[in-house]
Amino acid sequence: MAKKRFGDILVDGGLITETQLGQALKFGRENDIKLGQALVDLGFVTEEAVAHTLSRQLQIPYVDLNKIVLDPEVVATIPENVARKNKVLAIGKRPGEILVALADPLNIFAIDAVSAHINATLVPCVAIDSLLARTIDQQYAALSGQSSGDQNGEADESEAVAAINDILIQAVRREASDIHIEPDLQEVRVRCRIDGVLHNIRSYPLEMHPNLISRIKIMSQLDIGERRKPQDGRIELPISGREFDIRVSILPLRKGEKVVMRLLDKSKVQINLSELGFEPEQEKIFRHHLAMPHEIILVTGPTGSGKTTTLYGALNKINSPEKNIITVEDPVEYDLPGVNQVQVNLKANLTFVSALRSILRQDPDIVMIGEIRDVETAEIAIQAALTGHLVLSTLHTNDACGAVTRLIDMGIPPFLIASSLGLVLAQRLPRRLCPACKSPQEITPAISKLFPDTPTDDLIIYRPQGCPQCDNSGYRGRTAIYEILELSTDIEKLIMERATSREIARQAQRQGFKDLRRAGLAKVLSGVTSLDEVLRLSLELRE
C-alpha cells in the first residue's frame, strides 16, 4: 500500500484544509521552499506538527531535543561545517550506527554528505526545525576548543555514555540536588538526594565502574589517568530543555573512585523571597533589614539547609543599577545578573580574606560573603559594616542565638558584634507533603499537647501517604522554616556581658521571638509539612 503524501496526511488529520494545502503548495513554489516550511510560514501548522507528521509518514523516530542529554563526543563525529550546512546533528551511537536528527529526512543530499564523513550506518530521526538549528549552535559552541575524542565507538564506552545520560535524566526528572555514584562490593550503586534524603535509583555491574568514572571525567575535563587524588570539575549541560551547571567531586576510595555531582538549575537563579517559606511578619522584618545602609545580616544552619538560596533571594530583592554589589563565594553556585561575583581560588592565593580586602577597594554598597570561616574573615566583615556597607554572610551554627556566641568564641570583641550585627536568620528545609496523597493524621493526646492554642476538636494535621506523583515517598519538594533574631538594645547589652545563647534566647522570646520548632509547627498546622519532619529537625537542634 502506497504511503500517503505529506499534505494529504495533514488534511486527513484535521490539521489543515484542502484550501490551505493548495495555498501552501502555491506559496512554496513561489518562494522555492518545501511544503512543511510553507505551512509553518503561513501559520497553518506548527513546526512540531510538521515533525510528528513526517515521523508518521516516513515511519522513522521523532526526537524532542529538549528531552535528551547529548554526548559531546557523539556530536563531534559530524564536522561542524557539515552539520551546519546540512542541518543535521549526531544525537546517539549504537554499535555500527549513528543516530542523526534532521528537520527534513527526505533530503538525500544531506544524508549523503554526512555519510561521507562517518564510517557507520546513519539512522535518521525527525526533529523540529528551529529547535534543531538552536541545538546545533549550542552543541558546537560547547565543543569549541575540545577534541572530539576517540570515535571507534566501542560497545563498553557507548554503554557508559548511555548510563550516565540516563542517570542525569532520572536525576533531573526527580528534582534531585545531588547524584552519588560509588563502587560497592558487588555493584556500582547510584543514589540521588531528593528533598534532602538519599534514594537508590540505579545499579550497574561492577565492571562498568571504570568506564562510568572515565565518562564523567571526560565531561568535566578532568585527568582520566589520575585515580589516586581527589579531583573537582564542572559540567555545563542542557538536560530536558533546562540548562544545568553540574559540580563534580571525585574521591578515591579503597574500592575505587566515588563521584558526587551537584545539580544546579540555571533557570532557578531568579529566586523570589516570597517563595522561600517566610511567614509574612518574618519577611517584613528581613526586607526592612535589607534596606539598611550598613549592618551585618547572618544566615545560619547546617550544610544543605538552603542558606545560599536565601542569600541569593536577598540579592535579587535589593539588586538595582544604583547599587554596586560584590560577592566572594566558594564556589559561585549561580551567575547573578548585575552582581559582581568573585570565585575563591586557593591555588592562586585568592582566599575569602584576600578577596574581601580587594573588594572593599572597589566602592561596594553591598558585600556578600559566602561563609565566615575564621576570625580574620569575621573581622573584615565587621569592619566593612562599621564603615558603611551592608554585609550578608552565612555561619555554621544550629540556631540564631548561637551565631552570636560563635562570633565571641572566634575571638571577636563583643562590642564590635553589638555595634555591627543587625539580624540573624536560622533555617531548615522540611519536606513538603505531597498535595496529591497527604492524609489526615490521628490526633493523639501527645500531639494535642504540641498545639496548646488549638482545641483538639479543631486540630487537623496531615501525614505522608505515598503515590506515583511523589515516587511513593509522601513528599514533593521542600519549604523553609526560619527563626529571626533582631538585635534590640536589651540583646546588645547581653552580648556586651558575654551572655550565653540560652540567655539571649530567653530575652528574644520576651520580645516575641519564634524559634525553629514553633515555626515548623506552624507549617504543620497549615498542612505544608508533617509533624514527623518537624520532630526530626527538632532532634537535630538538640544534638
NUMIZA-378237 format. One record per residue (C-alpha): y, x, z; residue number from 1. Coordinates in pm, 1 decimal, decimal comma. Layout:
! NUMIZA-378237
REC         Y         X         Z  pos
REC         Y         X         Z  NUM
...
! end
This chain:
! NUMIZA-378237
REC         Y         X         Z  pos
REC       0,0       0,0       0,0    1
REC     335,2     143,5    -108,1    2
REC     585,7     222,8     161,0    3
REC     896,0       6,8     168,1    4
REC    1221,3     160,3      65,6    5
REC    1463,2     265,5     336,0    6
REC    1717,8      -4,7     256,7    7
REC    1454,0    -279,1     245,8    8
REC    1327,9    -180,9     592,2    9
REC    1679,9    -217,8     733,8   10
REC    1714,9    -561,2     573,4   11
REC    1373,3    -678,7     694,2   12
REC    1454,8    -555,8    1044,0   13
REC    1771,8    -762,7    1053,3   14
REC    1996,5    -459,1    1086,0   15
REC    2186,4    -526,1     762,6   16
REC    2212,6    -798,6     499,1   17
REC    2132,6    -774,3     129,0   18
REC    2506,3    -781,7      60,4   19
REC    2569,8    -489,7     296,5   20
REC    2287,1    -296,3     133,6   21
REC    2444,9    -343,4    -209,1   22
REC    2785,2    -236,4     -79,5   23
REC    2637,6      74,2      81,6   24
REC    2447,1     173,5    -233,9   25
REC    2768,3     145,9    -435,1   26
REC    2967,6     336,0    -170,8   27
REC    2703,1     607,8    -164,9   28
REC    2709,6     653,1    -541,8   29
REC    3088,6     667,6    -548,8   30
REC    3104,7     926,2    -269,2   31
REC    2785,8    1118,5    -351,0   32
REC    2627,1    1057,3     -10,2   33
REC    2288,8     926,3      92,6   34
REC    2228,7     562,1     180,1   35
REC    2187,5     626,2     552,3   36
REC    2520,6     807,9     578,5   37
REC    2690,7     540,5     366,8   38
REC    2567,2     266,9     601,0   39
REC    2699,3     459,2     900,9   40
REC    3034,8     533,0     736,8   41
REC    3078,2     165,1     653,2   42
REC    2994,2      69,1    1011,1   43
REC    2690,6    -141,1     918,4   44
REC    2442,3      50,1    1136,1   45
REC    2439,9     328,0    1393,4   46
REC    2305,6     678,7    1343,4   47
REC    2032,0     603,8    1596,2   48
REC    1914,5     300,8    1395,1   49
REC    1902,3     514,5    1081,3   50
REC    1696,7     783,0    1256,3   51
REC    1449,3     532,9    1402,8   52
REC    1407,2     362,8    1065,6   53
REC    1342,4     692,7     889,0   54
REC    1082,3     769,0    1152,9   55
REC     903,2     439,1    1093,1   56
REC     927,9     460,0     714,4   57
REC     801,8     815,7     687,8   58
REC     562,9     790,6     984,8   59
REC     697,5    1106,5    1146,1   60
REC     814,7    1150,1    1508,0   61
REC    1164,1    1066,0    1627,6   62
REC    1311,5    1314,7    1876,2   63
REC    1600,1    1247,8    2114,7   64
REC    1766,2    1587,7    2151,7   65
REC    1934,1    1467,9    2471,4   66
REC    1598,2    1437,3    2643,8   67
REC    1427,3    1767,9    2572,7   68
REC    1465,0    2120,8    2705,6   69
REC    1485,2    2361,1    2414,9   70
REC    1326,8    2704,8    2424,5   71
REC    1581,0    2966,3    2304,1   72
REC    1302,0    3181,3    2160,1   73
REC    1177,5    2889,8    1950,5   74
REC    1529,2    2803,9    1834,7   75
REC    1577,1    3165,1    1723,9   76
REC    1278,7    3150,5    1487,3   77
REC    1515,8    2999,5    1230,4   78
REC    1810,1    3227,5    1141,6   79
REC    2143,7    3074,0    1234,1   80
REC    2280,4    3067,2     879,5   81
REC    1968,1    2889,9     753,0   82
REC    1977,3    2637,9    1037,8   83
REC    2343,2    2553,2     983,7   84
REC    2325,6    2537,0     604,7   85
REC    2023,8    2306,4     603,2   86
REC    2098,2    2122,9     929,9   87
REC    1758,6    2195,6    1082,5   88
REC    1661,4    2308,5    1433,2   89
REC    1335,9    2452,9    1569,3   90
REC    1252,0    2247,5    1878,6   91
REC     893,0    2336,3    1966,4   92
REC     596,5    2559,0    1896,4   93
REC     222,8    2497,6    1876,2   94
REC     -48,9    2735,3    1754,0   95
REC      23,7    2783,2    1383,9   96
REC     300,5    2520,0    1381,9   97
REC     675,7    2498,2    1438,9   98
REC     833,7    2160,6    1518,2   99
REC    1170,4    2117,8    1349,5  100
REC    1434,4    1847,1    1384,1  101
REC    1610,9    1723,2    1071,7  102
REC    1850,1    1437,9    1007,3  103
REC    1705,8    1399,1     655,8  104
REC    1335,2    1489,9     646,7  105
REC    1324,9    1387,3     278,0  106
REC    1532,3    1694,6     191,8  107
REC    1257,6    1916,3      46,4  108
REC    1510,5    2188,3     -36,6  109
REC    1592,2    2229,3     334,7  110
REC    1224,1    2239,5     426,3  111
REC    1153,1    2499,5     157,7  112
REC    1448,0    2714,0     272,7  113
REC    1322,2    2714,6     631,8  114
REC     959,5    2774,9     528,9  115
REC    1065,9    3095,4     356,2  116
REC    1163,0    3240,5     696,5  117
REC     872,5    3114,0     909,0  118
REC     507,9    3211,1     888,2  119
REC     385,7    2878,2    1025,0  120
REC     340,5    2516,4     920,0  121
REC     655,5    2307,7     964,8  122
REC     615,4    1977,4    1148,4  123
REC     928,4    1769,1    1075,8  124
REC    1085,9    1533,8    1330,1  125
REC    1379,2    1296,8    1278,7  126
REC    1695,3    1340,5    1487,0  127
REC    2035,2    1172,0    1497,7  128
REC    2264,9    1347,0    1251,4  129
REC    2572,7    1411,0    1468,3  130
REC    2363,8    1498,7    1774,5  131
REC    2163,8    1747,1    1568,8  132
REC    2481,1    1917,1    1446,6  133
REC    2616,4    1940,0    1801,5  134
REC    2287,5    2074,5    1937,6  135
REC    2272,8    2340,9    1665,8  136
REC    2621,6    2453,7    1769,2  137
REC    2527,6    2464,4    2138,4  138
REC    2197,0    2644,6    2095,1  139
REC    2315,8    2919,3    1861,1  140
REC    2626,3    2974,0    2070,9  141
REC    2398,2    3031,4    2369,9  142
REC    2186,8    3272,5    2165,4  143
REC    2481,6    3492,5    2075,4  144
REC    2407,5    3847,6    2181,0  145
REC    2046,8    3768,1    2273,0  146
REC    1742,4    3880,8    2080,2  147
REC    1503,7    3620,0    1951,2  148
REC    1211,4    3790,4    2124,6  149
REC     852,1    3811,6    2012,6  150
REC     776,4    3540,8    1757,0  151
REC     399,3    3592,3    1737,1  152
REC     353,9    3262,7    1918,2  153
REC      56,8    3345,2    2136,3  154
REC    -101,3    3038,3    2295,1  155
REC     -61,7    3151,5    2655,6  156
REC     311,1    3215,8    2612,1  157
REC     359,5    2876,0    2447,0  158
REC     170,9    2714,2    2733,5  159
REC     402,0    2879,2    2985,6  160
REC     710,4    2767,8    2791,7  161
REC     583,6    2410,2    2782,9  162
REC     501,8    2421,9    3153,9  163
REC     848,0    2545,9    3255,1  164
REC    1014,3    2286,1    3031,3  165
REC     801,0    2016,1    3188,9  166
REC     886,0    2135,9    3540,1  167
REC    1258,5    2131,7    3462,5  168
REC    1244,1    1786,9    3307,0  169
REC    1047,9    1644,0    3600,3  170
REC    1289,1    1800,3    3849,4  171
REC    1590,8    1650,9    3673,4  172
REC    1429,2    1308,9    3646,2  173
REC    1357,9    1310,7    4019,1  174
REC    1708,9    1434,9    4105,5  175
REC    1569,3    1746,4    4272,8  176
REC    1805,1    2006,4    4416,3  177
REC    1556,5    2297,2    4415,1  178
REC    1231,8    2397,6    4243,1  179
REC     974,8    2622,2    4416,7  180
REC     708,9    2798,1    4205,9  181
REC     467,7    3000,9    4418,9  182
REC     120,6    3153,1    4391,2  183
REC    -134,7    3013,0    4634,6  184
REC    -492,6    3123,8    4695,8  185
REC    -640,9    2929,9    4402,9  186
REC    -348,5    2788,0    4203,9  187
REC      20,5    2805,9    4126,7  188
REC     194,6    2540,6    4333,1  189
REC     516,8    2374,4    4212,0  190
REC     728,8    2182,4    4458,6  191
REC    1067,8    2012,5    4429,6  192
REC    1316,2    1946,3    4706,5  193
REC    1409,5    1582,0    4666,9  194
REC    1658,3    1429,5    4910,8  195
REC    1610,9    1732,5    5134,4  196
REC    1229,3    1716,1    5150,3  197
REC     980,3    1927,2    4950,8  198
REC     725,5    1739,7    4736,1  199
REC     434,4    1873,4    4530,3  200
REC     487,4    1783,1    4164,6  201
REC     260,0    2014,0    3964,8  202
REC     -12,1    2277,8    3995,3  203
REC    -132,8    2531,3    3739,3  204
REC    -424,8    2775,0    3712,0  205
REC    -354,9    3099,4    3894,8  206
REC    -397,7    3299,7    3572,9  207
REC     -84,0    3127,3    3434,3  208
REC     132,6    3272,1    3711,9  209
REC     242,5    3595,0    3533,7  210
REC     345,7    3405,2    3219,4  211
REC     533,4    3140,2    3418,1  212
REC     729,5    3406,7    3605,4  213
REC     795,2    3604,7    3285,4  214
REC     924,8    3291,8    3114,5  215
REC    1173,4    3229,9    3393,2  216
REC    1281,1    3595,6    3391,0  217
REC    1345,5    3577,2    3016,6  218
REC    1552,3    3259,9    3055,8  219
REC    1757,7    3411,9    3337,5  220
REC    1788,1    3756,5    3171,5  221
REC    1605,7    3943,3    3447,6  222
REC    1382,6    4250,3    3426,5  223
REC    1035,5    4131,3    3324,0  224
REC     875,5    4458,2    3429,9  225
REC    1020,6    4460,8    3783,2  226
REC     773,4    4299,1    4023,9  227
REC     839,4    4492,2    4345,9  228
REC    1200,5    4399,7    4421,4  229
REC    1382,3    4067,7    4465,4  230
REC    1589,9    3957,9    4166,6  231
REC    1862,0    3696,1    4125,4  232
REC    1962,9    3539,1    3796,2  233
REC    2124,1    3239,9    3634,3  234
REC    2039,2    2995,4    3355,2  235
REC    2280,2    2757,2    3182,6  236
REC    2077,3    2488,0    3014,4  237
REC    2113,5    2135,4    2873,3  238
REC    1842,1    1913,5    3020,9  239
REC    1811,3    1545,4    2934,9  240
REC    2162,2    1539,3    2794,0  241
REC    2319,5    1696,0    3105,2  242
REC    2447,7    2049,7    3146,7  243
REC    2286,8    2241,7    3432,3  244
REC    2371,1    2569,9    3598,9  245
REC    2042,3    2697,0    3744,9  246
REC    2044,3    2971,2    4010,3  247
REC    1721,3    3171,9    4009,8  248
REC    1584,4    3372,3    4303,5  249
REC    1264,1    3576,5    4265,5  250
REC    1092,5    3718,3    4573,1  251
REC     784,9    3946,8    4567,3  252
REC     505,8    3816,2    4792,3  253
REC     169,9    3972,9    4873,5  254
REC       4,1    3725,3    4634,3  255
REC     265,1    3763,5    4359,6  256
REC     623,2    3662,8    4291,2  257
REC     774,4    3337,4    4413,1  258
REC    1058,0    3167,1    4225,1  259
REC    1315,3    2927,5    4364,6  260
REC    1555,3    2760,7    4122,0  261
REC    1857,5    2566,3    4245,6  262
REC    1974,1    2298,3    4001,7  263
REC    2349,6    2240,8    3981,4  264
REC    2450,2    1947,2    3762,2  265
REC    2784,1    2030,8    3599,3  266
REC    2854,2    1661,0    3541,6  267
REC    2891,9    1618,5    3919,4  268
REC    3189,6    1853,8    3951,0  269
REC    3440,7    1569,2    3990,2  270
REC    3343,2    1479,5    4345,7  271
REC    3533,9    1186,4    4495,9  272
REC    3591,6    1191,4    4871,1  273
REC    3541,6     815,4    4888,9  274
REC    3187,2     851,9    4755,3  275
REC    3066,1    1107,3    5010,8  276
REC    2997,6     874,6    5304,4  277
REC    3312,7     890,0    5517,4  278
REC    3394,5     589,1    5730,3  279
REC    3742,6     456,3    5639,7  280
REC    3908,2     594,6    5954,2  281
REC    3737,4     933,2    5910,4  282
REC    3854,0     959,8    5550,4  283
REC    4208,6     868,5    5654,4  284
REC    4210,9    1149,3    5913,2  285
REC    4066,5    1400,2    5665,4  286
REC    4319,8    1311,4    5395,2  287
REC    4601,7    1342,6    5649,2  288
REC    4500,0    1698,6    5736,2  289
REC    4450,5    1791,5    5370,0  290
REC    4819,6    1710,4    5324,2  291
REC    4920,7    1960,4    5595,1  292
REC    5109,7    2265,2    5459,2  293
REC    4934,5    2512,5    5687,9  294
REC    4631,0    2499,3    5916,4  295
REC    4257,2    2566,5    5907,2  296
REC    4007,1    2292,8    5826,8  297
REC    3645,2    2383,1    5901,6  298
REC    3331,2    2207,6    5778,1  299
REC    3020,2    2287,7    5981,6  300
REC    2648,9    2225,3    5956,7  301
REC    2323,0    2398,3    5864,4  302
REC    2235,0    2522,7    5516,0  303
REC    2183,4    2232,4    5277,4  304
REC    2391,7    1983,4    5474,2  305
REC    2649,6    1935,2    5196,8  306
REC    2936,6    2147,4    5329,1  307
REC    3031,9    2289,9    4988,8  308
REC    3022,6    1943,5    4831,7  309
REC    3268,2    1818,2    5093,3  310
REC    3499,6    2114,5    5030,9  311
REC    3485,2    2061,4    4654,2  312
REC    3568,5    1695,4    4708,3  313
REC    3866,1    1802,9    4918,6  314
REC    3985,8    2045,0    4649,9  315
REC    3956,0    1775,2    4383,7  316
REC    4170,5    1549,8    4602,1  317
REC    4453,1    1798,9    4660,0  318
REC    4441,4    1980,2    4325,2  319
REC    4761,5    1946,7    4123,2  320
REC    4973,8    2160,3    3886,5  321
REC    5223,4    2213,6    4170,0  322
REC    4968,4    2396,9    4386,1  323
REC    4805,8    2736,1    4347,3  324
REC    4450,1    2700,3    4478,1  325
REC    4227,3    3007,4    4508,1  326
REC    3870,5    3018,3    4637,1  327
REC    3636,0    3300,5    4729,7  328
REC    3270,4    3196,4    4715,9  329
REC    2920,3    3339,8    4723,7  330
REC    2814,0    3203,9    4485,8  331
REC    3057,3    2987,7    4289,5  332
REC    2849,1    2671,5    4262,5  333
REC    3066,2    2469,7    4022,5  334
REC    3354,3    2562,0    3794,9  335
REC    3651,4    2353,6    3910,4  336
REC    3927,6    2289,1    3653,7  337
REC    4267,8    2405,2    3771,1  338
REC    4122,8    2614,0    4055,5  339
REC    4111,4    2995,3    4060,7  340
REC    3763,4    3088,6    4181,1  341
REC    3653,6    3436,0    4291,7  342
REC    3285,0    3528,6    4299,2  343
REC    3181,6    3770,8    4574,4  344
REC    3022,0    4081,0    4419,6  345
REC    2879,3    4322,7    4673,9  346
REC    2782,9    4574,8    4403,5  347
REC    3149,8    4602,0    4309,6  348
REC    3253,0    4602,8    4678,5  349
REC    3419,6    4264,1    4632,2  350
REC    3345,2    4105,5    4969,6  351
REC    3494,9    3799,7    5137,5  352
REC    3730,4    4029,0    5327,0  353
REC    3848,7    4237,7    5030,3  354
REC    3883,6    3928,2    4812,2  355
REC    4087,5    3747,0    5077,9  356
REC    4326,6    4038,3    5114,2  357
REC    4390,9    4031,5    4740,1  358
REC    4412,6    3652,0    4729,2  359
REC    4694,6    3647,4    4983,3  360
REC    4899,8    3862,1    4743,3  361
REC    4850,2    3600,4    4469,6  362
REC    5100,8    3349,3    4614,0  363
REC    4841,8    3083,6    4707,1  364
REC    4922,6    2743,5    4855,2  365
REC    4562,5    2663,2    4941,7  366
REC    4275,2    2903,8    5010,5  367
REC    3910,8    2800,5    5025,1  368
REC    3664,1    3045,8    5181,0  369
REC    3300,1    2972,3    5107,2  370
REC    3188,8    3075,8    5455,7  371
REC    3329,5    3251,9    5760,9  372
REC    3052,4    3501,2    5831,8  373
REC    3219,5    3760,9    6051,6  374
REC    3515,7    3824,4    6274,2  375
REC    3714,6    4005,1    6003,9  376
REC    3693,7    3708,0    5768,0  377
REC    3788,6    3474,9    6053,9  378
REC    4091,0    3687,8    6145,3  379
REC    4223,0    3689,2    5788,5  380
REC    4169,4    3312,4    5759,0  381
REC    4367,2    3253,0    6078,2  382
REC    4648,3    3485,1    5969,6  383
REC    4663,0    3301,1    5636,2  384
REC    4702,1    2967,7    5815,3  385
REC    4966,9    3107,3    6050,2  386
REC    5168,4    3242,9    5755,3  387
REC    5194,5    2910,7    5573,1  388
REC    4868,2    2843,8    5390,7  389
REC    4619,8    2559,4    5407,8  390
REC    4278,3    2720,3    5460,8  391
REC    3945,8    2543,4    5410,9  392
REC    3614,7    2702,3    5504,0  393
REC    3265,3    2648,5    5644,5  394
REC    3091,4    2770,1    5957,1  395
REC    2727,1    2754,5    6066,6  396
REC    2727,7    2552,6    6388,5  397
REC    2535,7    2241,7    6490,4  398
REC    2837,9    2029,6    6575,8  399
REC    3215,4    2019,3    6551,3  400
REC    3287,8    2122,7    6910,0  401
REC    3052,4    2418,2    6876,3  402
REC    3271,2    2559,1    6598,6  403
REC    3547,9    2630,0    6848,5  404
REC    3325,8    2821,8    7088,8  405
REC    3162,7    3001,1    6795,0  406
REC    3500,4    3144,3    6692,3  407
REC    3565,2    3252,6    7051,4  408
REC    3222,0    3417,2    7066,9  409
REC    3306,3    3605,1    6745,6  410
REC    3599,4    3763,1    6927,9  411
REC    3892,9    3553,5    6805,8  412
REC    4158,1    3516,5    7079,7  413
REC    4171,2    3152,6    7199,0  414
REC    4548,2    3126,7    7148,9  415
REC    4505,0    3205,8    6777,4  416
REC    4238,1    2937,0    6742,5  417
REC    4450,5    2679,5    6924,2  418
REC    4755,7    2752,8    6709,3  419
REC    4582,1    2758,5    6369,0  420
REC    4281,5    2524,5    6376,5  421
REC    4367,9    2166,7    6283,0  422
REC    4042,8    1985,1    6209,3  423
REC    3667,4    2042,2    6232,1  424
REC    3409,1    1831,9    6048,1  425
REC    3037,1    1848,1    6121,5  426
REC    2799,4    1677,3    5882,8  427
REC    2439,5    1596,9    5795,2  428
REC    2271,0    1432,5    5496,4  429
REC    2034,3    1149,0    5591,4  430
REC    1831,2     999,3    5310,1  431
REC    1938,9     664,4    5167,2  432
REC    1691,9     379,3    5190,2  433
REC    1566,6     264,0    4851,5  434
REC    1750,6     -66,1    4789,1  435
REC    1457,8    -197,1    4584,1  436
REC    1197,6    -183,6    4859,7  437
REC    1357,9    -139,6    5202,9  438
REC    1224,9    -394,0    5450,4  439
REC    1343,5    -524,2    5790,6  440
REC    1218,1    -330,8    6090,8  441
REC    1079,7    -496,9    6401,1  442
REC    1330,4    -474,8    6685,8  443
REC    1166,6    -337,8    6999,8  444
REC    1338,9    -311,6    7339,6  445
REC    1374,3      64,4    7286,6  446
REC    1550,5       8,6    6953,9  447
REC    1773,2    -259,6    7101,0  448
REC    1896,7     -13,4    7366,5  449
REC    2029,1     213,6    7090,8  450
REC    2269,9     -61,9    6980,6  451
REC    2420,5    -195,5    7305,3  452
REC    2714,8    -359,0    7127,2  453
REC    2490,8    -574,2    6904,8  454
REC    2294,9    -869,5    7052,1  455
REC    1920,6    -833,1    6992,7  456
REC    1904,0   -1163,6    6803,8  457
REC    2171,9   -1040,5    6561,7  458
REC    2030,3    -690,9    6519,8  459
REC    1889,0    -623,5    6170,4  460
REC    1792,3    -274,9    6059,2  461
REC    1567,0    -156,0    5777,5  462
REC    1278,8      83,4    5734,0  463
REC    1138,8     263,3    5425,4  464
REC     864,3      86,4    5233,6  465
REC     795,0     273,1    4906,8  466
REC     785,7     158,0    4545,4  467
REC     770,7     310,7    4193,6  468
REC    1151,7     334,0    4179,4  469
REC    1155,4     580,0    4470,9  470
REC     821,8     753,3    4398,7  471
REC     681,9     563,9    4698,7  472
REC     896,6     764,8    4940,0  473
REC    1109,4     471,8    5054,7  474
REC    1427,1     671,2    4993,8  475
REC    1656,6     729,9    4694,7  476
REC    1941,3     977,1    4724,1  477
REC    2132,7    1086,8    5031,0  478
REC    2454,6     998,4    5205,7  479
REC    2664,0    1196,4    5453,0  480
REC    2740,4    1130,7    5816,9  481
REC    3035,2    1304,2    5978,8  482
REC    3185,8    1377,8    6315,7  483
REC    3552,7    1473,4    6308,2  484
REC    3728,3    1672,7    6578,6  485
REC    4108,9    1669,8    6572,7  486
REC    4274,4    1930,2    6791,7  487
REC    4501,1    1746,4    7034,1  488
REC    4723,6    1908,1    7295,9  489
REC    4455,1    1849,9    7559,8  490
REC    4185,6    2012,4    7346,5  491
REC    4411,9    2307,2    7266,1  492
REC    4459,3    2352,5    7640,9  493
REC    4080,9    2355,8    7691,3  494
REC    4046,2    2617,7    7417,0  495
REC    4302,2    2838,3    7591,6  496
REC    4093,1    2803,8    7907,7  497
REC    3778,5    2907,6    7715,8  498
REC    3610,2    2574,2    7788,2  499
REC    3250,9    2513,1    7679,9  500
REC    3167,5    2298,7    7379,1  501
REC    3045,2    2021,6    7612,8  502
REC    3376,2    2017,4    7798,0  503
REC    3560,2    1996,9    7465,9  504
REC    3326,1    1716,2    7353,2  505
REC    3390,9    1513,3    7670,2  506
REC    3765,6    1536,3    7615,6  507
REC    3724,8    1445,7    7248,3  508
REC    3520,9    1137,0    7341,3  509
REC    3801,4    1022,4    7569,1  510
REC    4019,7    1038,2    7255,5  511
REC    3777,3     821,5    7053,0  512
REC    3561,4    1098,3    6904,8  513
REC    3238,9     965,9    6744,5  514
REC    2954,3    1217,8    6731,4  515
REC    2696,2    1253,0    6453,9  516
REC    2440,2    1037,3    6633,5  517
REC    2681,9     744,8    6663,4  518
REC    2791,4     791,3    6303,1  519
REC    2427,1     783,8    6197,2  520
REC    2351,1     467,8    6396,5  521
REC    2645,5     300,5    6222,9  522
REC    2481,8     384,4    5888,9  523
REC    2157,0     231,7    6020,2  524
REC    2337,9     -91,4    6110,7  525
REC    2489,5    -110,0    5763,7  526
REC    2144,3     -77,6    5603,4  527
REC    2219,1     253,4    5432,6  528
REC    1961,5     467,0    5612,1  529
REC    1673,5     427,9    5854,9  530
REC    1653,0     481,6    6227,5  531
REC    1382,7     744,6    6170,3  532
REC    1626,9     951,6    5964,2  533
REC    1895,8     940,6    6231,7  534
REC    1649,2    1023,1    6509,2  535
REC    1521,8    1316,4    6302,3  536
REC    1876,5    1450,1    6275,8  537
REC    1932,9    1386,9    6646,7  538
REC    1633,5    1605,9    6729,9  539
REC    1781,2    1876,0    6507,2  540
REC    2108,0    1856,6    6700,2  541
REC    1931,4    1906,3    7032,2  542
REC    1739,5    2214,2    6915,1  543
! end
